[in-house]
Amino acid sequence: MKVSVIGTGYVGLVAGACLAEGGNNVICIDKDQKRISELQNGIIPIYEQGLSELVKHNLSAGRLHFTTGLKEGVDESLIIFIAVGTPSAPDGSADISAVLEVVGQIAESMNGYRIIATKSTVPAGTYKKINEIIASKTEHPFDYVSNPEFLKEGAAVEDFMKPDRIIIGTTNPAVMELMKQLYAPFMRKKSRIIFMDPASAELTKYAANCMLATRISFMNELSGLCEEVGADIELVRSGIGSDCRIGSDFLFAGIGFGGSCFPKDVRALIHTGDSQGCPMTIVKSVQDANFHQQDRFAQKILDYFADKKGRTTLAVWGLAFKARTNDIRESPAIRCIEKFLNAGIKVKAYDPEAASAAKERFGEKIEIFQESYSTLEGADALVIFTDWQEFRNPDFEMIAKKLNKPVIFDGRNLYDPAYVKKQGIEYHCIGRAAV
């Protein structure tokens, strides 16, 4: 099948590469000439496990193409996916201006029937605007499909190739069959395609992300209560996660969620609810709880060093909002580091993939290292923000030796407190007693 994907960010590039791997002829389109030139040469602008190999393989096989020519993609494709950004506007709403601009360009370029599908996350009801724009700019027939993505950064390729579900928002039976055919290579074991109307598909994306964010914030609020009453959040997690009605996913307490999806989608759903006279009070509480959790962790560290103002240095492990990505957008690490800097604390940081992004964000305000243990020299404590695999079983003897004082503040609950204590290290984590 001939397919175009407009936008080569996380969603567009992963979708394009995976669809090509499924045997389709895919044209990826972006207005950024530098990015397209790099992609044509197999240079991947983002870090995502398995993506580089997938792009290079399908480029070589001739199934994957990159261009700045939108009309070329529209002319050559039956299905056109829109995967451009929908960032937060100042009022918290999703800024869909890029989506609507692309929709207009597609309509003006059409020379026959096309299926226009959004992978970009757009508010419920956007399908009406898209249909109106296309109908106003072309007389050619078309169908609109809402096909939201459910890709986790750090596991996006795997999620696309082995999806939990595919949501298809269309009421046209013929389009349903075409979309079934497109996704057939990824449905060999069992069909996991769910069809619904476009508005429901658009809202499903927001509902899913906000539900997961709710679970995270609930556990984070519980972790604070655990610290006050002497309970252990890890035991509580095990206890409630064993309930089949609840399950164990997204129940890990930590320093809060970040990234390009959860915070943005929480804001957008709050705005949509307010605009429709239907306040999303639970979702608003989720947002507040997330900021509170990050601030509470940072304040715990600030209070610990209150008597050493201007004379404290922290070693930081992890800058990305989660492991297996170089994305620092709305990372709890960034918010907390800002608080440390404002308090006059020096920061020495390491992240295996996000160093360049952090350097661009902070400049000379923090010191970036290329190796984790190098950050410890002369530091007064180690602070862990990201659960990278290489942090899970470190050399505690070296940590204790290199730090001015052997103390760890762990925002991801990576270690057994009793074991760390035996290594002679003071250990502060989330929702568990300090040892």
VOPAGU-2260 file (C-alpha; in pm, 1 decimal, decimal comma):
REM VOPAGU-2260
SITE   aa  ch    i         X         Y         Z
SITE  MET   A    0       0,0       0,0       0,0
SITE  LYS   A    1     120,2     354,3     -74,6
SITE  VAL   A    2     129,5     574,8     234,9
SITE  SER   A    3     255,6     919,3     330,9
SITE  VAL   A    4     337,7    1045,5     678,2
SITE  ILE   A    5     361,1    1419,8     732,0
SITE  GLY   A    6     590,1    1505,9    1023,0
SITE  THR   A    7     910,1    1321,5    1118,4
SITE  GLY   A    8     911,9    1361,2    1495,2
SITE  TYR   A    9     875,6    1072,2    1739,8
SITE  VAL   A   10     535,4     967,0    1611,5
SITE  GLY   A   11     579,1    1029,0    1239,6
SITE  LEU   A   12     924,0     877,3    1204,7
SITE  VAL   A   13     837,2     565,6    1404,9
SITE  ALA   A   14     509,1     520,5    1217,4
SITE  GLY   A   15     672,8     568,1     879,6
SITE  ALA   A   16     960,2     329,8     949,1
SITE  CYS   A   17     733,8      60,6    1094,7
SITE  LEU   A   18     478,1      85,0     814,2
SITE  ALA   A   19     764,0      45,5     566,3
SITE  GLU   A   20     885,5    -257,6     761,0
SITE  GLY   A   21     534,5    -397,5     711,2
SITE  GLY   A   22     590,2    -395,3     334,9
SITE  ASN   A   23     430,3     -62,7     245,1
SITE  ASN   A   24     580,9     206,5      25,0
SITE  VAL   A   25     610,3     503,3     262,7
SITE  ILE   A   26     695,7     866,9     196,3
SITE  CYS   A   27     785,4    1069,5     506,8
SITE  ILE   A   28     743,0    1443,9     463,7
SITE  ASP   A   29     880,2    1732,6     667,5
SITE  LYS   A   30     932,2    2101,7     589,5
SITE  ASP   A   31    1267,9    2096,2     773,4
SITE  GLN   A   32    1518,7    2051,2     489,5
SITE  LYS   A   33    1810,3    1981,7     725,5
SITE  ARG   A   34    1619,7    1703,2     898,9
SITE  ILE   A   35    1513,6    1547,6     567,4
SITE  SER   A   36    1870,4    1558,8     436,0
SITE  GLU   A   37    1995,8    1384,6     749,2
SITE  LEU   A   38    1723,9    1119,5     730,8
SITE  GLN   A   39    1802,0    1054,4     364,5
SITE  ASN   A   40    2153,9     974,0     481,8
SITE  GLY   A   41    2037,4     751,2     764,4
SITE  ILE   A   42    2105,5    1005,9    1038,7
SITE  ILE   A   43    1832,9     980,7    1305,1
SITE  PRO   A   44    1758,6    1305,0    1496,3
SITE  ILE   A   45    1603,9    1132,1    1799,8
SITE  TYR   A   46    1708,2     846,2    2025,1
SITE  GLU   A   47    1460,9     558,1    2016,1
SITE  GLN   A   48    1564,7     196,0    2054,8
SITE  GLY   A   49    1563,1       5,7    1726,6
SITE  LEU   A   50    1457,4     304,7    1516,6
SITE  SER   A   51    1792,6     375,1    1352,2
SITE  GLU   A   52    1824,6      17,4    1229,4
SITE  LEU   A   53    1466,7      17,5    1100,8
SITE  VAL   A   54    1512,9     342,0     906,1
SITE  LYS   A   55    1840,7     234,5     748,2
SITE  HIS   A   56    1705,3    -108,0     653,7
SITE  ASN   A   57    1395,7      28,0     480,8
SITE  LEU   A   58    1587,0     308,7     311,9
SITE  SER   A   59    1815,2      44,5     164,8
SITE  ALA   A   60    1517,0    -171,0      64,6
SITE  GLY   A   61    1360,5     123,5    -119,2
SITE  ARG   A   62    1037,9     117,5      82,4
SITE  LEU   A   63    1107,4     431,7     285,8
SITE  HIS   A   64    1156,5     776,5     134,1
SITE  PHE   A   65    1208,9    1123,6     277,6
SITE  THR   A   66    1114,9    1451,9     112,3
SITE  THR   A   67    1008,5    1809,6     179,2
SITE  GLY   A   68     757,0    1787,3    -103,7
SITE  LEU   A   69     409,6    1751,5      42,3
SITE  LYS   A   70     245,0    1739,5    -300,2
SITE  GLU   A   71     472,3    1452,5    -399,7
SITE  GLY   A   72     347,7    1252,9    -104,0
SITE  VAL   A   73     -17,5    1337,3    -169,3
SITE  ASP   A   74      14,2    1248,1    -538,2
SITE  GLU   A   75     174,9     912,0    -464,4
SITE  SER   A   76     -32,3     794,9    -167,5
SITE  LEU   A   77    -379,7     667,4     -95,2
SITE  ILE   A   78    -353,0     713,7     281,7
SITE  ILE   A   79    -196,6    1029,3     424,4
SITE  PHE   A   80    -111,5    1035,6     794,2
SITE  ILE   A   81     -71,7    1364,1     977,7
SITE  ALA   A   82     183,3    1341,4    1258,8
SITE  VAL   A   83     277,2    1702,7    1330,1
SITE  GLY   A   84     301,2    1847,7    1679,8
SITE  THR   A   85       8,6    1970,7    1885,6
SITE  PRO   A   86     186,3    2151,2    2170,5
SITE  SER   A   87      15,6    2323,7    2459,1
SITE  ALA   A   88    -110,7    2674,1    2393,7
SITE  PRO   A   89     -72,4    2932,7    2674,5
SITE  ASP   A   90    -424,8    2853,4    2797,9
SITE  GLY   A   91    -348,7    2481,2    2820,9
SITE  SER   A   92    -542,6    2384,9    2509,7
SITE  ALA   A   93    -387,5    2177,8    2232,8
SITE  ASP   A   94    -250,7    2401,7    1958,9
SITE  ILE   A   95    -376,3    2226,6    1645,0
SITE  SER   A   96    -278,3    2505,4    1406,0
SITE  ALA   A   97      -6,7    2291,4    1244,3
SITE  VAL   A   98    -256,9    2009,5    1186,6
SITE  LEU   A   99    -511,2    2241,4    1026,1
SITE  GLU   A  100    -241,9    2404,2     810,5
SITE  VAL   A  101    -130,2    2065,6     680,6
SITE  VAL   A  102    -490,6    1961,4     618,3
SITE  GLY   A  103    -537,6    2265,6     396,1
SITE  GLN   A  104    -218,9    2188,8     204,4
SITE  ILE   A  105    -326,9    1829,0     150,8
SITE  ALA   A  106    -666,9    1938,0      19,4
SITE  GLU   A  107    -510,5    2183,3    -224,7
SITE  SER   A  108    -275,2    1910,5    -352,4
SITE  MET   A  109    -530,9    1633,4    -400,2
SITE  ASN   A  110    -584,6    1499,4    -752,8
SITE  GLY   A  111    -830,0    1226,6    -655,6
SITE  TYR   A  112    -976,9    1031,9    -365,4
SITE  ARG   A  113    -763,9    1022,7     -50,5
SITE  ILE   A  114    -790,8     902,8     309,2
SITE  ILE   A  115    -658,3    1161,8     554,4
SITE  ALA   A  116    -573,5    1019,4     897,4
SITE  THR   A  117    -453,6    1198,5    1210,0
SITE  LYS   A  118    -194,7    1039,3    1432,1
SITE  SER   A  119    -139,9    1375,4    1598,2
SITE  THR   A  120    -323,3    1403,6    1929,4
SITE  VAL   A  121    -618,0    1635,3    1867,1
SITE  PRO   A  122    -915,9    1732,7    2086,0
SITE  ALA   A  123   -1250,9    1562,1    2042,2
SITE  GLY   A  124   -1442,3    1738,2    1768,1
SITE  THR   A  125   -1137,1    1827,2    1557,3
SITE  TYR   A  126   -1268,9    1594,8    1287,1
SITE  LYS   A  127   -1542,4    1851,1    1210,5
SITE  LYS   A  128   -1287,7    2125,4    1142,9
SITE  ILE   A  129   -1077,3    1894,0     928,1
SITE  ASN   A  130   -1374,8    1783,0     719,5
SITE  GLU   A  131   -1482,7    2144,7     669,8
SITE  ILE   A  132   -1136,5    2259,0     559,2
SITE  ILE   A  133   -1090,8    1976,5     309,3
SITE  ALA   A  134   -1439,9    2016,8     164,7
SITE  SER   A  135   -1382,5    2389,8     122,6
SITE  LYS   A  136   -1058,4    2344,8     -74,2
SITE  THR   A  137   -1123,3    2047,5    -304,3
SITE  GLU   A  138   -1402,9    1881,0    -493,1
SITE  HIS   A  139   -1228,9    1544,3    -481,9
SITE  PRO   A  140   -1386,6    1281,9    -253,5
SITE  PHE   A  141   -1210,1    1197,2      72,9
SITE  ASP   A  142   -1249,2    1022,6     405,5
SITE  TYR   A  143   -1116,4    1130,2     741,8
SITE  VAL   A  144    -986,1     879,1     996,2
SITE  SER   A  145    -886,0     942,2    1354,6
SITE  ASN   A  146    -602,0     697,5    1424,5
SITE  PRO   A  147    -434,6     813,4    1746,3
SITE  GLU   A  148     -96,6     670,8    1842,9
SITE  PHE   A  149     -27,5     492,6    2171,3
SITE  LEU   A  150     350,9     477,8    2159,9
SITE  LYS   A  151     567,1     494,1    2471,6
SITE  GLU   A  152     891,7     683,3    2426,1
SITE  GLY   A  153    1173,5     435,5    2473,9
SITE  ALA   A  154     957,7     149,0    2344,8
SITE  ALA   A  155     786,5     313,8    2048,7
SITE  VAL   A  156     907,1      70,9    1781,4
SITE  GLU   A  157     800,5    -230,4    1984,9
SITE  ASP   A  158     464,5     -67,7    2061,6
SITE  PHE   A  159     397,2      -7,5    1691,9
SITE  MET   A  160     506,4    -351,8    1580,0
SITE  LYS   A  161     317,8    -529,3    1861,9
SITE  PRO   A  162      31,9    -295,7    1955,2
SITE  ASP   A  163    -205,1    -347,7    2246,9
SITE  ARG   A  164    -477,0    -202,0    2027,5
SITE  ILE   A  165    -529,9       7,5    1716,9
SITE  ILE   A  166    -803,8     269,4    1739,6
SITE  ILE   A  167    -969,0     357,7    1407,9
SITE  GLY   A  168   -1221,4     640,4    1406,8
SITE  THR   A  169   -1434,7     613,3    1093,9
SITE  THR   A  170   -1792,1     516,6    1004,8
SITE  ASN   A  171   -1717,1     414,4     644,2
SITE  PRO   A  172   -1705,5      31,7     607,1
SITE  ALA   A  173   -1482,2      55,6     299,4
SITE  VAL   A  174   -1226,8     262,0     491,6
SITE  MET   A  175   -1243,0      14,5     777,9
SITE  GLU   A  176   -1137,5    -262,3     539,4
SITE  LEU   A  177    -849,5     -57,0     399,3
SITE  MET   A  178    -721,3      25,6     748,2
SITE  LYS   A  179    -752,0    -340,6     844,9
SITE  GLN   A  180    -535,3    -429,1     546,6
SITE  LEU   A  181    -279,0    -163,8     634,8
SITE  TYR   A  182    -238,4    -292,5     990,1
SITE  ALA   A  183    -264,8    -662,6     903,7
SITE  PRO   A  184     115,0    -722,4     928,6
SITE  PHE   A  185      99,9    -618,9    1294,7
SITE  MET   A  186    -203,3    -834,4    1375,9
SITE  ARG   A  187     -71,6   -1182,8    1294,6
SITE  LYS   A  188    -157,3   -1336,4    1631,6
SITE  LYS   A  189    -484,5   -1158,7    1699,4
SITE  SER   A  190    -678,1    -865,7    1560,9
SITE  ARG   A  191    -668,7    -581,2    1810,1
SITE  ILE   A  192    -834,4    -316,2    1593,5
SITE  ILE   A  193   -1120,4    -126,0    1754,4
SITE  PHE   A  194   -1350,3      76,8    1530,8
SITE  MET   A  195   -1548,5     374,6    1654,4
SITE  ASP   A  196   -1665,6     718,0    1544,2
SITE  PRO   A  197   -1399,3     990,5    1500,1
SITE  ALA   A  198   -1498,0    1195,0    1807,7
SITE  SER   A  199   -1473,3     889,5    2033,1
SITE  ALA   A  200   -1135,7     796,5    1883,0
SITE  GLU   A  201   -1002,7    1147,3    1941,7
SITE  LEU   A  202   -1120,7    1144,4    2302,9
SITE  THR   A  203    -993,6     790,6    2367,1
SITE  LYS   A  204    -635,0     908,6    2327,5
SITE  TYR   A  205    -675,6    1177,0    2595,0
SITE  ALA   A  206    -871,5     946,1    2821,9
SITE  ALA   A  207    -599,6     678,7    2809,1
SITE  ASN   A  208    -312,5     914,3    2889,8
SITE  CYS   A  209    -502,8    1090,5    3165,6
SITE  MET   A  210    -605,2     759,3    3323,0
SITE  LEU   A  211    -241,2     649,2    3335,6
SITE  ALA   A  212    -136,1     987,5    3473,3
SITE  THR   A  213    -404,5     948,6    3740,0
SITE  ARG   A  214    -262,3     615,4    3855,5
SITE  ILE   A  215      85,1     767,4    3880,3
SITE  SER   A  216     -30,7    1070,6    4077,9
SITE  PHE   A  217    -244,3     859,0    4309,0
SITE  MET   A  218      54,5     643,3    4401,1
SITE  ASN   A  219     269,7     951,7    4445,5
SITE  GLU   A  220      18,0    1104,3    4685,1
SITE  LEU   A  221       6,2     775,9    4875,9
SITE  SER   A  222     385,5     777,1    4898,0
SITE  GLY   A  223     374,3    1103,1    5093,0
SITE  LEU   A  224     121,0     956,3    5333,0
SITE  CYS   A  225     335,7     643,9    5370,3
SITE  GLU   A  226     627,5     855,7    5485,5
SITE  GLU   A  227     409,5    1024,8    5746,8
SITE  VAL   A  228     250,2     711,1    5893,1
SITE  GLY   A  229     547,6     476,9    5864,7
SITE  ALA   A  230     414,4     259,7    5583,1
SITE  ASP   A  231     613,7     134,1    5282,8
SITE  ILE   A  232     479,2     234,8    4941,2
SITE  GLU   A  233     642,1     -67,6    4776,5
SITE  LEU   A  234     445,9    -302,9    5001,5
SITE  VAL   A  235     128,8    -103,8    4941,7
SITE  ARG   A  236     191,5    -124,7    4566,8
SITE  SER   A  237     230,8    -499,6    4587,9
SITE  GLY   A  238     -84,9    -528,7    4794,3
SITE  ILE   A  239    -315,0    -330,6    4567,8
SITE  GLY   A  240    -151,0    -444,4    4244,7
SITE  SER   A  241    -237,8    -804,5    4324,5
SITE  ASP   A  242    -606,2    -711,7    4297,9
SITE  CYS   A  243    -705,8    -821,1    3945,1
SITE  ARG   A  244    -942,8    -523,7    3924,0
SITE  ILE   A  245    -646,1    -288,4    3964,4
SITE  GLY   A  246    -340,8    -465,0    3824,0
SITE  SER   A  247      23,1    -368,6    3872,0
SITE  ASP   A  248      92,6    -135,8    3579,4
SITE  PHE   A  249     169,7     232,3    3642,3
SITE  LEU   A  250     167,9     190,6    4020,2
SITE  PHE   A  251     530,7     281,7    4086,9
SITE  ALA   A  252     575,1     583,6    4310,4
SITE  GLY   A  253     839,3     830,8    4201,8
SITE  ILE   A  254     902,1    1196,7    4134,5
SITE  GLY   A  255     613,1    1243,3    3892,5
SITE  PHE   A  256     550,0    1215,9    3522,2
SITE  GLY   A  257     692,6    1429,0    3242,9
SITE  GLY   A  258     761,5    1407,3    2872,0
SITE  SER   A  259     577,2    1530,1    2567,1
SITE  CYS   A  260     246,1    1347,1    2621,2
SITE  PHE   A  261     108,4    1314,9    2973,1
SITE  PRO   A  262     152,7    1678,1    3090,0
SITE  LYS   A  263      29,8    1818,1    2758,1
SITE  ASP   A  264    -268,9    1586,3    2733,3
SITE  VAL   A  265    -368,6    1647,1    3095,0
SITE  ARG   A  266    -371,1    2022,2    3027,3
SITE  ALA   A  267    -565,9    1977,9    2705,4
SITE  LEU   A  268    -836,0    1760,0    2863,3
SITE  ILE   A  269    -875,9    2010,7    3145,7
SITE  HIS   A  270    -919,3    2288,3    2889,1
SITE  THR   A  271   -1165,2    2085,7    2679,8
SITE  GLY   A  272   -1374,8    2012,4    2986,9
SITE  ASP   A  273   -1379,1    2378,4    3091,4
SITE  SER   A  274   -1470,9    2492,8    2740,1
SITE  GLN   A  275   -1763,2    2250,0    2733,9
SITE  GLY   A  276   -1887,3    2341,3    3079,8
SITE  CYS   A  277   -1781,9    2000,6    3212,5
SITE  PRO   A  278   -1487,7    2055,4    3451,5
SITE  MET   A  279   -1237,2    1769,9    3469,9
SITE  THR   A  280   -1185,7    1798,6    3846,4
SITE  ILE   A  281   -1004,6    1467,4    3887,9
SITE  VAL   A  282    -767,0    1543,6    3601,1
SITE  LYS   A  283    -696,1    1888,3    3746,5
SITE  SER   A  284    -607,0    1722,5    4077,7
SITE  VAL   A  285    -373,7    1486,7    3889,5
SITE  GLN   A  286    -190,3    1785,1    3743,7
SITE  ASP   A  287    -160,2    1954,3    4084,3
SITE  ALA   A  288     -42,4    1633,2    4251,6
SITE  ASN   A  289     226,5    1584,8    3987,3
SITE  PHE   A  290     379,6    1926,6    4044,8
SITE  HIS   A  291     353,1    1879,8    4421,3
SITE  GLN   A  292     542,3    1550,4    4406,4
SITE  GLN   A  293     831,4    1703,1    4214,6
SITE  ASP   A  294     846,5    2003,5    4445,3
SITE  ARG   A  295     826,3    1784,8    4756,7
SITE  PHE   A  296    1125,2    1578,7    4643,3
SITE  ALA   A  297    1330,8    1887,9    4562,7
SITE  GLN   A  298    1236,8    2049,2    4894,2
SITE  LYS   A  299    1343,0    1738,5    5084,9
SITE  ILE   A  300    1692,2    1785,4    4941,8
SITE  LEU   A  301    1693,8    2161,8    4996,9
SITE  ASP   A  302    1591,2    2115,0    5360,1
SITE  TYR   A  303    1864,0    1854,7    5410,8
SITE  PHE   A  304    2129,4    2104,1    5303,1
SITE  ALA   A  305    1965,6    2413,8    5451,7
SITE  ASP   A  306    2266,8    2487,8    5671,3
SITE  LYS   A  307    2506,4    2469,4    5373,9
SITE  LYS   A  308    2353,6    2737,1    5149,8
SITE  GLY   A  309    2588,3    2823,7    4865,6
SITE  ARG   A  310    2827,4    2545,3    4965,7
SITE  THR   A  311    2646,9    2238,5    4830,5
SITE  THR   A  312    2722,4    2033,1    4521,0
SITE  LEU   A  313    2487,3    1761,3    4398,5
SITE  ALA   A  314    2569,5    1473,7    4166,0
SITE  VAL   A  315    2268,6    1402,5    3942,9
SITE  TRP   A  316    2209,1    1075,7    3760,3
SITE  GLY   A  317    1942,9    1106,1    3493,0
SITE  LEU   A  318    1804,6    1405,1    3306,2
SITE  ALA   A  319    1556,0    1249,9    3063,1
SITE  PHE   A  320    1197,0    1223,9    3184,6
SITE  LYS   A  321    1225,9     844,1    3161,4
SITE  ALA   A  322    1479,5     581,1    3063,5
SITE  ARG   A  323    1546,9     480,1    2701,3
SITE  THR   A  324    1491,1     829,1    2559,9
SITE  ASN   A  325    1683,9    1154,0    2527,9
SITE  ASP   A  326    1368,6    1360,3    2580,4
SITE  ILE   A  327    1392,5    1616,8    2863,2
SITE  ARG   A  328    1061,7    1790,1    2787,7
SITE  GLU   A  329     886,2    1857,3    3120,3
SITE  SER   A  330    1126,2    1617,8    3289,6
SITE  PRO   A  331    1099,0    1626,5    3670,8
SITE  ALA   A  332    1478,3    1642,1    3673,8
SITE  ILE   A  333    1473,9    1974,9    3493,9
SITE  ARG   A  334    1216,6    2127,8    3730,0
SITE  CYS   A  335    1411,2    2011,8    4036,5
SITE  ILE   A  336    1749,4    2120,5    3902,6
SITE  GLU   A  337    1608,3    2468,0    3843,1
SITE  LYS   A  338    1513,6    2479,7    4211,2
SITE  PHE   A  339    1860,5    2364,9    4312,6
SITE  LEU   A  340    2025,6    2631,8    4098,7
SITE  ASN   A  341    1796,0    2901,1    4236,7
SITE  ALA   A  342    1905,6    2796,9    4585,9
SITE  GLY   A  343    2272,3    2838,0    4493,7
SITE  ILE   A  344    2346,4    2465,1    4470,4
SITE  LYS   A  345    2597,4    2342,6    4213,2
SITE  VAL   A  346    2490,4    2052,3    3990,9
SITE  LYS   A  347    2709,5    1791,2    3821,6
SITE  ALA   A  348    2498,3    1569,9    3595,9
SITE  TYR   A  349    2513,3    1257,9    3381,9
SITE  ASP   A  350    2262,6    1096,6    3146,4
SITE  PRO   A  351    2357,3     832,9    2886,3
SITE  GLU   A  352    2142,8     991,1    2612,7
SITE  ALA   A  353    2007,2    1329,7    2723,3
SITE  ALA   A  354    2336,7    1511,8    2784,6
SITE  SER   A  355    2317,4    1718,3    2463,9
SITE  ALA   A  356    1958,8    1824,8    2529,7
SITE  ALA   A  357    2047,3    1923,8    2886,5
SITE  LYS   A  358    2351,0    2117,0    2766,9
SITE  GLU   A  359    2128,9    2309,8    2528,3
SITE  ARG   A  360    1878,7    2372,2    2809,4
SITE  PHE   A  361    2116,8    2479,7    3086,2
SITE  GLY   A  362    2432,4    2591,5    2906,0
SITE  GLU   A  363    2709,8    2649,0    3160,7
SITE  LYS   A  364    2472,2    2654,0    3458,8
SITE  ILE   A  365    2538,9    2286,8    3528,1
SITE  GLU   A  366    2838,1    2064,0    3460,2
SITE  ILE   A  367    2768,4    1771,8    3225,0
SITE  PHE   A  368    2977,9    1453,8    3249,2
SITE  GLN   A  369    3019,6    1164,0    3007,2
SITE  GLU   A  370    3046,6     899,8    3279,6
SITE  SER   A  371    2828,2     847,4    3585,1
SITE  TYR   A  372    3087,0     803,8    3861,0
SITE  SER   A  373    3276,5    1115,9    3754,2
SITE  THR   A  374    2986,7    1326,8    3882,1
SITE  LEU   A  375    3048,3    1204,9    4238,2
SITE  GLU   A  376    3387,4    1366,2    4293,7
SITE  GLY   A  377    3341,8    1653,2    4537,9
SITE  ALA   A  378    2963,0    1613,8    4554,0
SITE  ASP   A  379    2771,0    1618,5    4880,4
SITE  ALA   A  380    2501,5    1373,2    4769,0
SITE  LEU   A  381    2384,1    1166,8    4473,9
SITE  VAL   A  382    2036,8    1243,7    4336,7
SITE  ILE   A  383    1873,0     994,3    4098,9
SITE  PHE   A  384    1601,2    1118,5    3863,6
SITE  THR   A  385    1585,4     862,1    3581,3
SITE  ASP   A  386    1560,7     484,1    3603,9
SITE  TRP   A  387    1825,4     396,0    3347,0
SITE  GLN   A  388    1925,9      29,5    3361,0
SITE  GLU   A  389    2288,8     116,6    3431,7
SITE  PHE   A  390    2184,8     287,7    3756,4
SITE  ARG   A  391    2005,7     -19,0    3896,0
SITE  ASN   A  392    2307,0    -206,0    4032,4
SITE  PRO   A  393    2586,5      45,6    4086,0
SITE  ASP   A  394    2913,6      14,2    4273,8
SITE  PHE   A  395    2797,2     137,3    4614,6
SITE  GLU   A  396    3148,0     116,0    4755,7
SITE  MET   A  397    3267,7     358,9    4490,8
SITE  ILE   A  398    2969,1     586,7    4550,3
SITE  ALA   A  399    3042,4     601,4    4923,7
SITE  LYS   A  400    3410,8     661,2    4860,3
SITE  LYS   A  401    3374,0     940,7    4606,1
SITE  LEU   A  402    3097,4    1145,1    4772,6
SITE  ASN   A  403    3190,5    1398,4    5041,6
SITE  LYS   A  404    2920,0    1232,6    5249,6
SITE  PRO   A  405    2766,4     896,0    5157,3
SITE  VAL   A  406    2403,4     993,5    5096,7
SITE  ILE   A  407    2163,1     912,5    4811,8
SITE  PHE   A  408    1829,2    1073,6    4727,1
SITE  ASP   A  409    1653,5     826,5    4499,0
SITE  GLY   A  410    1353,3     957,9    4304,7
SITE  ARG   A  411    1284,7     616,8    4147,3
SITE  ASN   A  412    1307,2     371,9    4440,0
SITE  LEU   A  413    1572,5     170,6    4257,9
SITE  TYR   A  414    1733,7       8,1    4561,1
SITE  ASP   A  415    1658,0    -199,4    4868,3
SITE  PRO   A  416    1697,1      43,0    5162,6
SITE  ALA   A  417    1836,0    -222,9    5396,0
SITE  TYR   A  418    2102,3    -322,8    5142,9
SITE  VAL   A  419    2209,2      36,5    5081,3
SITE  LYS   A  420    2235,1      95,3    5455,1
SITE  LYS   A  421    2467,3    -204,6    5484,9
SITE  GLN   A  422    2693,9     -34,7    5230,7
SITE  GLY   A  423    2732,8     255,0    5473,0
SITE  ILE   A  424    2517,4     493,8    5271,6
SITE  GLU   A  425    2235,4     712,0    5400,9
SITE  TYR   A  426    1937,7     650,1    5174,6
SITE  HIS   A  427    1631,8     868,0    5108,4
SITE  CYS   A  428    1371,3     746,0    4861,8
SITE  ILE   A  429     997,4     782,6    4786,3
SITE  GLY   A  430     732,5     659,9    5029,6
SITE  ARG   A  431     974,3     454,3    5239,0
SITE  ALA   A  432    1149,6     531,9    5563,5
SITE  ALA   A  433    1491,3     695,3    5527,2
SITE  VAL   A  434    1778,5     471,5    5642,2
